[in-house]
Every structure is written in structure tokens, then in C-alpha cells.
Amino acid sequence: MTESDTTSTAPSRLSRVLFASGLAILAIRNLTNLDGRIAYADAKGVPAADKLVPAASALLLGGSASIGLWKLPRLAAGSIAAFFVGVTPLMHDFWNVDEESRGEELTSFLQNLTLLGAAVAFYEHATED
């Protein structure tokens, strides 16, 4: 398959840019407030948060850029999915928080679940190419 064939079968540019830009902004926010994100992850009991938070944020940033450009899309979508599979139950454990925090954590959990679904859809589309 030539590059032009791959480009013509890629998901729409709009869908890729919307998905990628939202994720890139999340990753950049994590990386620009690294101390705060590490402290939050540490408080949630994430082991080696000082190493995992920057690594996971970089994974998300790289995956989002690659989806946006539709370069190595299976690897990109897989890395984004891995980010959400790892992060969502640890950081947004609505079932373990007090009543006051439950709604916010549930919302974040469901948003991440939705983004995971989109990553899986991009992965499946890339696999069909």
C-alpha cells in the first residue's frame, strides 16, 4: 500500500485532529505540572509515580501526535489505549472515594472510558488498512 493509499483510507482529518489535540493538551498539562501530577498519583498509591507519571504523559503525547499525523497508527492507538487502561482505574477509582469526591471521579472515569473506546476504534481502523 502506498502512502497515498494509506492517507486516503485514514480516518477523517477532523476526527484525528480533534482526538489528538485533546489528548496532546492533556499530556502537556501533565508535563507542565509534573510535580502536582506526581504528588496526586503518589497520594493515589501509584508505585514509582515520579517515573510513571512522566513516562505515561510522554506515551500519551507521542501517541496523540502520531494519531494526528496518522503515522504508525496501530502503535499510537495502542499506546493511548495502554495509557487509559493503566491510568483510569488507579487515578479515578470512584468506588474507593468519599461521597463528596465520588461524582467528580466517576465523571473522570467515564470520560477516560470514552477516550479508551475511541483509541480502540482508531486501532481497529488502522488494523483494517
The first five atom37 places (N, CA, C, CB, O) and aatype in JSON, in Angstrom:
{
  "aatype": [12, 16, 6, 15, 3, 16, 16, 15, 16, 0, 14, 15, 1, 10, 15, 1, 19, 10, 13, 0, 15, 7, 10, 0, 9, 10, 0, 9, 1, 2, 10, 16, 2, 10, 3, 7, 1, 9, 0, 18, 0, 3, 0, 11, 7, 19, 14, 0, 0, 3, 11, 10, 19, 14, 0, 0, 15, 0, 10, 10, 10, 7, 7, 15, 0, 15, 9, 7, 10, 17, 11, 10, 14, 1, 10, 0, 0, 7, 15, 9, 0, 0, 13, 13, 19, 7, 19, 16, 14, 10, 12, 8, 3, 13, 17, 2, 19, 3, 6, 6, 15, 1, 7, 6, 6, 10, 16, 15, 13, 10, 5, 2, 10, 16, 10, 10, 7, 0, 0, 19, 0, 13, 18, 6, 8, 0, 16, 6, 3],
  "atom_mask": [
    [1, 1, 1, 1, 1],
    [1, 1, 1, 1, 1],
    [1, 1, 1, 1, 1],
    [1, 1, 1, 1, 1],
    [1, 1, 1, 1, 1],
    [1, 1, 1, 1, 1],
    [1, 1, 1, 1, 1],
    [1, 1, 1, 1, 1],
    [1, 1, 1, 1, 1],
    [1, 1, 1, 1, 1],
    [1, 1, 1, 1, 1],
    [1, 1, 1, 1, 1],
    [1, 1, 1, 1, 1],
    [1, 1, 1, 1, 1],
    [1, 1, 1, 1, 1],
    [1, 1, 1, 1, 1],
    [1, 1, 1, 1, 1],
    [1, 1, 1, 1, 1],
    [1, 1, 1, 1, 1],
    [1, 1, 1, 1, 1],
    [1, 1, 1, 1, 1],
    [1, 1, 1, 0, 1],
    [1, 1, 1, 1, 1],
    [1, 1, 1, 1, 1],
    [1, 1, 1, 1, 1],
    [1, 1, 1, 1, 1],
    [1, 1, 1, 1, 1],
    [1, 1, 1, 1, 1],
    [1, 1, 1, 1, 1],
    [1, 1, 1, 1, 1],
    [1, 1, 1, 1, 1],
    [1, 1, 1, 1, 1],
    [1, 1, 1, 1, 1],
    [1, 1, 1, 1, 1],
    [1, 1, 1, 1, 1],
    [1, 1, 1, 0, 1],
    [1, 1, 1, 1, 1],
    [1, 1, 1, 1, 1],
    [1, 1, 1, 1, 1],
    [1, 1, 1, 1, 1],
    [1, 1, 1, 1, 1],
    [1, 1, 1, 1, 1],
    [1, 1, 1, 1, 1],
    [1, 1, 1, 1, 1],
    [1, 1, 1, 0, 1],
    [1, 1, 1, 1, 1],
    [1, 1, 1, 1, 1],
    [1, 1, 1, 1, 1],
    [1, 1, 1, 1, 1],
    [1, 1, 1, 1, 1],
    [1, 1, 1, 1, 1],
    [1, 1, 1, 1, 1],
    [1, 1, 1, 1, 1],
    [1, 1, 1, 1, 1],
    [1, 1, 1, 1, 1],
    [1, 1, 1, 1, 1],
    [1, 1, 1, 1, 1],
    [1, 1, 1, 1, 1],
    [1, 1, 1, 1, 1],
    [1, 1, 1, 1, 1],
    [1, 1, 1, 1, 1],
    [1, 1, 1, 0, 1],
    [1, 1, 1, 0, 1],
    [1, 1, 1, 1, 1],
    [1, 1, 1, 1, 1],
    [1, 1, 1, 1, 1],
    [1, 1, 1, 1, 1],
    [1, 1, 1, 0, 1],
    [1, 1, 1, 1, 1],
    [1, 1, 1, 1, 1],
    [1, 1, 1, 1, 1],
    [1, 1, 1, 1, 1],
    [1, 1, 1, 1, 1],
    [1, 1, 1, 1, 1],
    [1, 1, 1, 1, 1],
    [1, 1, 1, 1, 1],
    [1, 1, 1, 1, 1],
    [1, 1, 1, 0, 1],
    [1, 1, 1, 1, 1],
    [1, 1, 1, 1, 1],
    [1, 1, 1, 1, 1],
    [1, 1, 1, 1, 1],
    [1, 1, 1, 1, 1],
    [1, 1, 1, 1, 1],
    [1, 1, 1, 1, 1],
    [1, 1, 1, 0, 1],
    [1, 1, 1, 1, 1],
    [1, 1, 1, 1, 1],
    [1, 1, 1, 1, 1],
    [1, 1, 1, 1, 1],
    [1, 1, 1, 1, 1],
    [1, 1, 1, 1, 1],
    [1, 1, 1, 1, 1],
    [1, 1, 1, 1, 1],
    [1, 1, 1, 1, 1],
    [1, 1, 1, 1, 1],
    [1, 1, 1, 1, 1],
    [1, 1, 1, 1, 1],
    [1, 1, 1, 1, 1],
    [1, 1, 1, 1, 1],
    [1, 1, 1, 1, 1],
    [1, 1, 1, 1, 1],
    [1, 1, 1, 0, 1],
    [1, 1, 1, 1, 1],
    [1, 1, 1, 1, 1],
    [1, 1, 1, 1, 1],
    [1, 1, 1, 1, 1],
    [1, 1, 1, 1, 1],
    [1, 1, 1, 1, 1],
    [1, 1, 1, 1, 1],
    [1, 1, 1, 1, 1],
    [1, 1, 1, 1, 1],
    [1, 1, 1, 1, 1],
    [1, 1, 1, 1, 1],
    [1, 1, 1, 1, 1],
    [1, 1, 1, 1, 1],
    [1, 1, 1, 0, 1],
    [1, 1, 1, 1, 1],
    [1, 1, 1, 1, 1],
    [1, 1, 1, 1, 1],
    [1, 1, 1, 1, 1],
    [1, 1, 1, 1, 1],
    [1, 1, 1, 1, 1],
    [1, 1, 1, 1, 1],
    [1, 1, 1, 1, 1],
    [1, 1, 1, 1, 1],
    [1, 1, 1, 1, 1],
    [1, 1, 1, 1, 1],
    [1, 1, 1, 1, 1]
  ],
  "atom_positions": [
    [[0.85, -1.18, 0.0], [0.0, 0.0, 0.0], [0.9, 1.24, 0.0], [-0.97, 0.0, 1.23], [1.81, 1.34, 0.82]],
    [[0.65, 2.17, -0.89], [1.47, 3.38, -0.96], [1.01, 4.39, 0.08], [1.39, 4.0, -2.36], [-0.04, 4.23, 0.71]],
    [[1.83, 5.41, 0.26], [1.49, 6.46, 1.23], [0.16, 7.11, 0.88], [2.59, 7.54, 1.28], [-0.65, 7.38, 1.78]],
    [[-0.09, 7.36, -0.4], [-1.35, 7.99, -0.78], [-2.53, 7.06, -0.49], [-1.33, 8.37, -2.28], [-3.6, 7.53, -0.12]],
    [[-2.33, 5.74, -0.64], [-3.4, 4.8, -0.28], [-3.68, 4.86, 1.22], [-3.02, 3.37, -0.7], [-4.84, 4.86, 1.63]],
    [[-2.63, 4.9, 2.03], [-2.8, 4.96, 3.48], [-3.52, 6.23, 3.88], [-1.45, 4.87, 4.19], [-4.42, 6.2, 4.72]],
    [[-3.13, 7.34, 3.29], [-3.75, 8.62, 3.62], [-5.22, 8.6, 3.24], [-3.03, 9.76, 2.91], [-6.06, 9.12, 3.98]],
    [[-5.55, 8.02, 2.1], [-6.94, 8.04, 1.65], [-7.81, 7.12, 2.5], [-7.02, 7.63, 0.19], [-9.03, 7.31, 2.54]],
    [[-7.23, 6.12, 3.16], [-8.04, 5.22, 3.99], [-7.97, 5.58, 5.47], [-7.59, 3.79, 3.79], [-8.59, 4.92, 6.29]],
    [[-7.22, 6.61, 5.8], [-7.13, 7.05, 7.2], [-8.47, 7.64, 7.62], [-5.99, 8.09, 7.39], [-9.24, 8.13, 6.79]],
    [[-8.75, 7.59, 8.92], [-9.95, 8.27, 9.4], [-9.9, 9.75, 9.02], [-10.1, 8.11, 10.94], [-8.83, 10.27, 8.7]],
    [[-11.01, 10.41, 9.05], [-11.04, 11.81, 8.63], [-10.03, 12.65, 9.41], [-12.44, 12.39, 8.81], [-9.74, 12.39, 10.58]],
    [[-9.51, 13.63, 8.73], [-8.55, 14.54, 9.36], [-9.19, 15.21, 10.57], [-8.04, 15.6, 8.35], [-8.54, 15.37, 11.61]],
    [[-10.44, 15.6, 10.46], [-11.13, 16.26, 11.58], [-11.17, 15.35, 12.8], [-12.56, 16.66, 11.17], [-10.89, 15.8, 13.91]],
    [[-11.53, 14.08, 12.62], [-11.61, 13.17, 13.77], [-10.24, 12.97, 14.39], [-12.19, 11.82, 13.35], [-10.11, 12.92, 15.62]],
    [[-9.22, 12.85, 13.57], [-7.86, 12.66, 14.09], [-7.38, 13.89, 14.83], [-6.89, 12.33, 12.95], [-6.79, 13.78, 15.91]],
    [[-7.62, 15.06, 14.27], [-7.16, 16.3, 14.91], [-7.91, 16.56, 16.21], [-7.35, 17.49, 13.95], [-7.29, 16.97, 17.2]],
    [[-9.19, 16.34, 16.24], [-9.96, 16.55, 17.48], [-9.47, 15.62, 18.58], [-11.46, 16.32, 17.23], [-9.21, 16.05, 19.71]],
    [[-9.35, 14.35, 18.26], [-8.89, 13.36, 19.24], [-7.47, 13.65, 19.68], [-8.99, 11.93, 18.65], [-7.18, 13.68, 20.87]],
    [[-6.58, 13.86, 18.72], [-5.17, 14.07, 19.02], [-4.92, 15.36, 19.78], [-4.36, 14.08, 17.75], [-4.11, 15.39, 20.71]],
    [[-5.6, 16.42, 19.41], [-5.34, 17.7, 20.08], [-5.82, 17.67, 21.52], [-6.02, 18.84, 19.33], [-5.16, 18.2, 22.41]],
    [[-6.96, 17.05, 21.77], [-7.44, 16.94, 23.15], [-6.48, 16.14, 24.01], [0.0, 0.0, 0.0], [-6.18, 16.53, 25.14]],
    [[-5.99, 15.04, 23.49], [-5.05, 14.21, 24.24], [-3.7, 14.9, 24.42], [-4.86, 12.87, 23.55], [-3.09, 14.8, 25.48]],
    [[-3.25, 15.6, 23.38], [-1.97, 16.31, 23.48], [-2.05, 17.39, 24.56], [-1.59, 16.95, 22.12], [-1.1, 17.58, 25.32]],
    [[-3.15, 18.1, 24.63], [-3.32, 19.12, 25.66], [-3.31, 18.49, 27.05], [-4.63, 19.91, 25.44], [-2.69, 19.03, 27.96]],
    [[-3.98, 17.36, 27.21], [-3.94, 16.65, 28.5], [-2.51, 16.27, 28.87], [-4.82, 15.39, 28.45], [-2.08, 16.47, 30.0]],
    [[-1.78, 15.74, 27.91], [-0.4, 15.31, 28.16], [0.49, 16.51, 28.52], [0.17, 14.58, 26.94], [1.29, 16.43, 29.44]],
    [[0.34, 17.6, 27.79], [1.14, 18.79, 28.05], [0.81, 19.37, 29.42], [0.92, 19.85, 26.95], [1.7, 19.82, 30.14]],
    [[-0.46, 19.36, 29.78], [-0.85, 19.83, 31.12], [-0.21, 18.96, 32.19], [-2.4, 19.83, 31.29], [0.25, 19.48, 33.21]],
    [[-0.16, 17.67, 31.97], [0.52, 16.78, 32.92], [2.0, 17.14, 33.03], [0.36, 15.31, 32.5], [2.54, 17.24, 34.13]],
    [[2.64, 17.33, 31.89], [4.08, 17.56, 31.87], [4.46, 18.95, 32.41], [4.6, 17.41, 30.46], [5.54, 19.11, 32.96]],
    [[3.59, 19.93, 32.26], [3.89, 21.27, 32.76], [3.56, 21.42, 34.24], [3.13, 22.32, 31.96], [3.99, 22.39, 34.88]],
    [[2.81, 20.49, 34.79], [2.52, 20.48, 36.23], [2.96, 19.13, 36.79], [0.99, 20.74, 36.51], [2.23, 18.48, 37.54]],
    [[4.15, 18.74, 36.44], [4.63, 17.4, 36.77], [4.67, 17.14, 38.27], [6.01, 17.21, 36.19], [4.26, 16.07, 38.72]],
    [[5.14, 18.1, 39.05], [5.2, 17.9, 40.5], [3.82, 17.67, 41.09], [5.85, 19.11, 41.17], [3.64, 16.78, 41.93]],
    [[2.84, 18.45, 40.64], [1.47, 18.27, 41.12], [0.88, 16.94, 40.71], [0.0, 0.0, 0.0], [0.22, 16.28, 41.5]],
    [[1.11, 16.55, 39.47], [0.58, 15.27, 38.97], [1.24, 14.08, 39.68], [0.8, 15.15, 37.44], [0.59, 13.09, 39.98]],
    [[2.54, 14.21, 39.93], [3.25, 13.15, 40.65], [2.72, 13.05, 42.08], [4.77, 13.41, 40.66], [2.51, 11.95, 42.58]],
    [[2.52, 14.19, 42.72], [2.0, 14.19, 44.1], [0.61, 13.56, 44.15], [1.95, 15.63, 44.66], [0.3, 12.79, 45.06]],
    [[-0.24, 13.87, 43.17], [-1.59, 13.3, 43.13], [-1.52, 11.78, 42.91], [-2.43, 13.96, 42.0], [-2.21, 11.02, 43.59]],
    [[-0.68, 11.36, 41.98], [-0.53, 9.92, 41.71], [0.04, 9.21, 42.93], [0.38, 9.69, 40.49], [-0.38, 8.1, 43.26]],
    [[0.98, 9.85, 43.59], [1.56, 9.29, 44.81], [0.49, 9.13, 45.89], [2.7, 10.19, 45.32], [0.45, 8.11, 46.58]],
    [[-0.36, 10.13, 46.03], [-1.45, 10.07, 47.01], [-2.45, 8.97, 46.68], [-2.17, 11.41, 47.08], [-3.1, 8.43, 47.57]],
    [[-2.57, 8.64, 45.4], [-3.46, 7.56, 44.97], [-2.81, 6.18, 45.1], [-3.89, 7.79, 43.52], [-3.45, 5.16, 44.83]],
    [[-1.54, 6.16, 45.53], [-0.86, 4.89, 45.74], [-0.18, 4.32, 44.52], [0.0, 0.0, 0.0], [0.15, 3.14, 44.48]],
    [[0.05, 5.16, 43.51], [0.73, 4.7, 42.3], [2.2, 4.45, 42.64], [0.58, 5.73, 41.14], [2.89, 5.36, 43.1]],
    [[2.69, 3.24, 42.4], [4.1, 2.96, 42.68], [5.01, 3.71, 41.7], [4.38, 1.44, 42.62], [4.67, 3.85, 40.52]],
    [[6.14, 4.17, 42.17], [7.12, 4.88, 41.35], [6.48, 6.0, 40.54], [7.82, 3.9, 40.4], [6.77, 6.18, 39.35]],
    [[5.61, 6.76, 41.18], [4.89, 7.84, 40.5], [5.84, 8.83, 39.84], [3.99, 8.57, 41.47], [5.52, 9.38, 38.78]],
    [[6.99, 9.07, 40.45], [7.95, 10.02, 39.89], [8.49, 9.58, 38.54], [9.1, 10.23, 40.85], [8.97, 10.4, 37.76]],
    [[8.43, 8.29, 38.25], [8.87, 7.78, 36.95], [7.69, 7.48, 36.02], [9.71, 6.51, 37.15], [7.75, 7.72, 34.82]],
    [[6.62, 6.95, 36.6], [5.47, 6.55, 35.77], [4.68, 7.73, 35.23], [4.56, 5.66, 36.57], [4.2, 7.67, 34.09]],
    [[4.52, 8.79, 36.0], [3.73, 9.93, 35.52], [4.37, 10.57, 34.29], [3.57, 10.97, 36.64], [3.68, 10.78, 33.3]],
    [[5.67, 10.91, 34.33], [6.25, 11.48, 33.1], [6.26, 10.49, 31.93], [7.66, 11.96, 33.37], [6.05, 10.88, 30.79]],
    [[6.51, 9.22, 32.22], [6.52, 8.22, 31.15], [5.14, 8.07, 30.52], [7.01, 6.86, 31.69], [5.01, 8.02, 29.3]],
    [[4.11, 7.99, 31.35], [2.75, 7.84, 30.83], [2.32, 9.09, 30.06], [1.76, 7.57, 31.98], [1.65, 8.99, 29.04]],
    [[2.7, 10.26, 30.55], [2.37, 11.5, 29.86], [3.07, 11.59, 28.51], [2.74, 12.72, 30.72], [2.48, 12.04, 27.53]],
    [[4.32, 11.16, 28.46], [5.06, 11.15, 27.19], [4.43, 10.14, 26.22], [6.55, 10.8, 27.43], [4.35, 10.4, 25.02]],
    [[3.99, 9.0, 26.75], [3.31, 7.99, 25.94], [2.05, 8.58, 25.31], [2.95, 6.75, 26.79], [1.77, 8.38, 24.13]],
    [[1.3, 9.32, 26.12], [0.08, 9.95, 25.63], [0.39, 11.03, 24.59], [-0.71, 10.56, 26.8], [-0.3, 11.13, 23.58]],
    [[1.41, 11.83, 24.83], [1.78, 12.89, 23.9], [2.25, 12.3, 22.57], [2.87, 13.78, 24.51], [1.82, 12.75, 21.5]],
    [[3.13, 11.32, 22.62], [3.61, 10.69, 21.4], [2.5, 10.0, 20.63], [0.0, 0.0, 0.0], [2.42, 10.11, 19.4]],
    [[1.65, 9.31, 21.34], [0.53, 8.63, 20.69], [-0.42, 9.61, 20.03], [0.0, 0.0, 0.0], [-0.91, 9.36, 18.93]],
    [[-0.69, 10.72, 20.71], [-1.62, 11.7, 20.13], [-1.04, 12.34, 18.88], [-1.96, 12.78, 21.17], [-1.75, 12.53, 17.89]],
    [[0.24, 12.67, 18.9], [0.87, 13.27, 17.71], [0.83, 12.29, 16.54], [2.34, 13.69, 18.0], [0.57, 12.67, 15.4]],
    [[1.08, 11.03, 16.83], [1.1, 10.02, 15.78], [-0.29, 9.77, 15.2], [1.68, 8.73, 16.32], [-0.43, 9.56, 14.0]],
    [[-1.3, 9.79, 16.05], [-2.68, 9.64, 15.54], [-3.03, 10.84, 14.66], [-3.7, 9.52, 16.72], [-3.59, 10.68, 13.58]],
    [[-2.69, 12.04, 15.13], [-3.0, 13.24, 14.36], [-2.37, 13.21, 12.97], [0.0, 0.0, 0.0], [-2.98, 13.64, 11.99]],
    [[-1.15, 12.71, 12.9], [-0.44, 12.62, 11.62], [-0.71, 11.31, 10.87], [1.05, 12.78, 11.84], [-0.34, 11.17, 9.71]],
    [[-1.35, 10.38, 11.54], [-1.64, 9.03, 11.04], [-0.36, 8.32, 10.6], [-2.65, 9.09, 9.87], [-0.27, 7.74, 9.52]],
    [[0.64, 8.41, 11.5], [1.9, 7.72, 11.33], [2.0, 6.65, 12.4], [3.12, 8.7, 11.4], [1.79, 6.94, 13.58]],
    [[2.29, 5.41, 12.02], [2.31, 4.27, 12.94], [1.03, 4.24, 13.78], [3.56, 4.33, 13.88], [1.09, 4.2, 15.01]],
    [[-0.12, 4.26, 13.12], [-1.37, 4.43, 13.86], [-1.72, 3.29, 14.82], [-2.48, 4.58, 12.9], [-2.33, 3.54, 15.86]],
    [[-1.34, 2.05, 14.5], [-1.63, 0.96, 15.45], [-0.81, 1.13, 16.72], [-1.32, -0.43, 14.8], [-1.34, 0.98, 17.83]],
    [[0.46, 1.45, 16.57], [1.31, 1.68, 17.73], [0.79, 2.87, 18.54], [2.76, 1.92, 17.3], [0.74, 2.81, 19.77]],
    [[0.41, 3.93, 17.86], [-0.1, 5.14, 18.52], [-1.39, 4.85, 19.28], [-0.34, 6.26, 17.5], [-1.51, 5.19, 20.46]],
    [[-2.34, 4.22, 18.63], [-3.61, 3.93, 19.28], [-3.41, 2.93, 20.42], [-4.63, 3.37, 18.25], [-4.07, 3.03, 21.45]],
    [[-2.51, 1.98, 20.23], [-2.19, 1.03, 21.29], [-1.58, 1.71, 22.5], [0.0, 0.0, 0.0], [-1.9, 1.36, 23.64]],
    [[-0.7, 2.68, 22.28], [-0.09, 3.38, 23.4], [-1.11, 4.25, 24.14], [1.08, 4.24, 22.92], [-1.06, 4.36, 25.36]],
    [[-2.01, 4.85, 23.4], [-3.07, 5.65, 24.02], [-3.99, 4.73, 24.84], [-3.88, 6.43, 22.95], [-4.36, 5.06, 25.96]],
    [[-4.34, 3.61, 24.27], [-5.19, 2.65, 24.99], [-4.47, 2.16, 26.25], [-5.56, 1.45, 24.08], [-5.09, 2.04, 27.31]],
    [[-3.19, 1.86, 26.14], [-2.42, 1.42, 27.32], [-2.42, 2.5, 28.4], [-0.97, 1.07, 26.93], [-2.55, 2.18, 29.59]],
    [[-2.28, 3.74, 28.01], [-2.35, 4.85, 28.97], [-3.67, 4.8, 29.73], [-2.18, 6.21, 28.25], [-3.68, 4.84, 30.96]],
    [[-4.78, 4.72, 29.01], [-6.08, 4.77, 29.68], [-6.38, 3.51, 30.49], [-7.17, 4.98, 28.66], [-7.01, 3.59, 31.54]],
    [[-5.93, 2.36, 30.02], [-6.13, 1.12, 30.78], [-5.36, 1.18, 32.1], [-5.67, -0.11, 29.95], [-5.85, 0.73, 33.13]],
    [[-4.16, 1.74, 32.06], [-3.35, 1.83, 33.27], [-3.78, 2.93, 34.21], [0.0, 0.0, 0.0], [-3.81, 2.74, 35.43]],
    [[-4.11, 4.08, 33.66], [-4.39, 5.26, 34.47], [-5.8, 5.27, 35.05], [-4.18, 6.51, 33.65], [-5.98, 5.61, 36.22]],
    [[-6.78, 4.91, 34.28], [-8.17, 5.11, 34.67], [-8.56, 4.44, 35.98], [-9.07, 4.62, 33.59], [-9.08, 5.13, 36.86]],
    [[-8.33, 3.15, 36.17], [-8.77, 2.55, 37.44], [-7.94, 2.99, 38.65], [-8.72, 1.04, 37.33], [-8.43, 2.96, 39.78]],
    [[-6.7, 3.4, 38.42], [-5.86, 3.85, 39.54], [-6.17, 5.27, 39.97], [-4.39, 3.74, 39.16], [-6.26, 5.57, 41.16]],
    [[-6.34, 6.15, 39.0], [-6.48, 7.56, 39.31], [-7.93, 8.0, 39.51], [-5.87, 8.38, 38.22], [-8.18, 9.01, 40.16]],
    [[-8.87, 7.26, 38.98], [-10.28, 7.66, 39.06], [-11.12, 6.53, 39.65], [-10.82, 8.06, 37.66], [-12.13, 6.13, 39.09]],
    [[-10.67, 6.04, 40.79], [-11.31, 4.92, 41.49], [-12.5, 5.42, 42.31], [-10.3, 4.19, 42.41], [-12.46, 5.47, 43.54]],
    [[-13.56, 5.8, 41.61], [-14.73, 6.4, 42.24], [-15.34, 5.5, 43.31], [-15.78, 6.71, 41.2], [-16.0, 5.99, 44.22]],
    [[-15.12, 4.21, 43.22], [-15.67, 3.26, 44.18], [-14.93, 3.3, 45.52], [-15.63, 1.86, 43.61], [-15.42, 2.76, 46.51]],
    [[-13.75, 3.93, 45.56], [-12.94, 3.98, 46.78], [-12.89, 5.35, 47.44], [-11.56, 3.54, 46.46], [-12.21, 5.51, 48.45]],
    [[-13.59, 6.33, 46.91], [-13.5, 7.68, 47.45], [-14.75, 8.02, 48.25], [-13.29, 8.7, 46.33], [-15.77, 7.34, 48.17]],
    [[-14.64, 9.1, 49.03], [-15.79, 9.52, 49.83], [-16.89, 10.07, 48.93], [-15.36, 10.58, 50.87], [-16.69, 10.36, 47.76]],
    [[-18.05, 10.21, 49.52], [-19.24, 10.63, 48.78], [-19.04, 11.98, 48.09], [-20.44, 10.71, 49.73], [-19.55, 12.2, 46.99]],
    [[-18.3, 12.87, 48.73], [-18.07, 14.21, 48.18], [-17.26, 14.18, 46.89], [-17.35, 15.07, 49.21], [-17.49, 14.99, 45.99]],
    [[-16.33, 13.26, 46.78], [-15.47, 13.16, 45.6], [-15.98, 12.19, 44.54], [-14.09, 12.74, 46.02], [-15.47, 12.16, 43.42]],
    [[-16.97, 11.4, 44.89], [-17.42, 10.32, 44.01], [-17.89, 10.81, 42.64], [-18.52, 9.55, 44.67], [-17.53, 10.22, 41.62]],
    [[-18.68, 11.85, 42.61], [-19.22, 12.34, 41.33], [-18.12, 12.79, 40.38], [0.0, 0.0, 0.0], [-18.15, 12.47, 39.2]],
    [[-17.16, 13.54, 40.89], [-16.06, 14.03, 40.06], [-15.2, 12.88, 39.55], [-15.19, 15.01, 40.85], [-14.81, 12.86, 38.38]],
    [[-14.91, 11.92, 40.41], [-14.11, 10.77, 39.99], [-14.86, 9.9, 38.98], [-13.7, 9.92, 41.22], [-14.27, 9.38, 38.03]],
    [[-16.16, 9.74, 39.19], [-16.97, 8.96, 38.25], [-16.98, 9.63, 36.87], [-18.41, 8.79, 38.77], [-16.85, 8.96, 35.85]],
    [[-17.13, 10.95, 36.86], [-17.1, 11.69, 35.59], [-15.77, 11.49, 34.88], [-17.37, 13.18, 35.83], [-15.74, 11.22, 33.68]],
    [[-14.67, 11.63, 35.6], [-13.34, 11.43, 35.0], [-13.16, 10.0, 34.52], [-12.24, 11.79, 36.0], [-12.59, 9.78, 33.45]],
    [[-13.64, 9.04, 35.29], [-13.57, 7.63, 34.91], [-14.31, 7.41, 33.59], [-14.15, 6.73, 36.02], [-13.79, 6.76, 32.68]],
    [[-15.52, 7.94, 33.49], [-16.33, 7.75, 32.29], [-15.74, 8.48, 31.08], [-17.76, 8.22, 32.53], [-15.81, 7.97, 29.96]],
    [[-15.17, 9.66, 31.3], [-14.51, 10.36, 30.2], [-13.33, 9.54, 29.68], [-14.03, 11.76, 30.66], [-13.15, 9.41, 28.47]],
    [[-12.54, 9.0, 30.59], [-11.41, 8.17, 30.17], [-11.87, 6.9, 29.46], [-10.55, 7.79, 31.37], [-11.26, 6.47, 28.48]],
    [[-12.95, 6.32, 29.94], [-13.5, 5.14, 29.29], [-13.93, 5.46, 27.86], [-14.71, 4.59, 30.1], [-13.71, 4.66, 26.95]],
    [[-14.51, 6.62, 27.66], [-14.93, 7.06, 26.34], [-13.72, 7.25, 25.43], [-15.72, 8.37, 26.43], [-13.74, 6.83, 24.27]],
    [[-12.66, 7.87, 25.96], [-11.44, 8.07, 25.18], [-10.77, 6.74, 24.86], [-10.47, 8.98, 25.92], [-10.2, 6.57, 23.79]],
    [[-10.83, 5.8, 25.79], [-10.31, 4.45, 25.53], [-11.08, 3.82, 24.37], [-10.43, 3.56, 26.81], [-10.48, 3.2, 23.49]],
    [[-12.38, 3.98, 24.35], [-13.18, 3.45, 23.25], [-12.78, 4.05, 21.91], [0.0, 0.0, 0.0], [-12.72, 3.34, 20.91]],
    [[-12.5, 5.34, 21.89], [-12.05, 5.99, 20.66], [-10.69, 5.45, 20.23], [-11.99, 7.52, 20.84], [-10.45, 5.22, 19.04]],
    [[-9.79, 5.25, 21.19], [-8.47, 4.7, 20.87], [-8.61, 3.3, 20.27], [-7.57, 4.64, 22.13], [-7.92, 2.97, 19.31]],
    [[-9.5, 2.49, 20.82], [-9.74, 1.15, 20.27], [-10.29, 1.25, 18.85], [-10.72, 0.36, 21.18], [-9.9, 0.47, 17.98]],
    [[-11.19, 2.2, 18.61], [-11.74, 2.38, 17.27], [-10.65, 2.79, 16.28], [-12.86, 3.43, 17.28], [-10.62, 2.29, 15.15]],
    [[-9.76, 3.7, 16.69], [-8.64, 4.07, 15.81], [-7.73, 2.88, 15.57], [-7.84, 5.24, 16.43], [-7.26, 2.67, 14.45]],
    [[-7.48, 2.09, 16.6], [-6.65, 0.89, 16.44], [-7.28, -0.06, 15.42], [-6.45, 0.18, 17.81], [-6.61, -0.55, 14.52]],
    [[-8.56, -0.32, 15.58], [-9.25, -1.22, 14.65], [-9.22, -0.69, 13.22], [-10.7, -1.43, 15.09], [-9.03, -1.46, 12.27]],
    [[-9.39, 0.6, 13.08], [-9.34, 1.2, 11.74], [-7.94, 1.03, 11.14], [-9.73, 2.7, 11.79], [-7.8, 0.7, 9.96]],
    [[-6.92, 1.25, 11.96], [-5.54, 1.11, 11.47], [-5.24, -0.32, 11.1], [-4.53, 1.6, 12.53], [-4.48, -0.57, 10.16]],
    [[-5.82, -1.28, 11.81], [-5.61, -2.69, 11.53], [-6.25, -3.08, 10.19], [-6.17, -3.55, 12.66], [-5.74, -3.96, 9.49]],
    [[-7.35, -2.44, 9.85], [-8.03, -2.73, 8.58], [-7.25, -2.21, 7.38], [-9.43, -2.13, 8.58], [-7.39, -2.73, 6.27]],
    [[-6.42, -1.18, 7.61], [-5.64, -0.59, 6.49], [-4.7, -1.59, 5.96], [-4.88, 0.66, 6.92], [-3.96, -1.3, 5.02]]
  ]
}
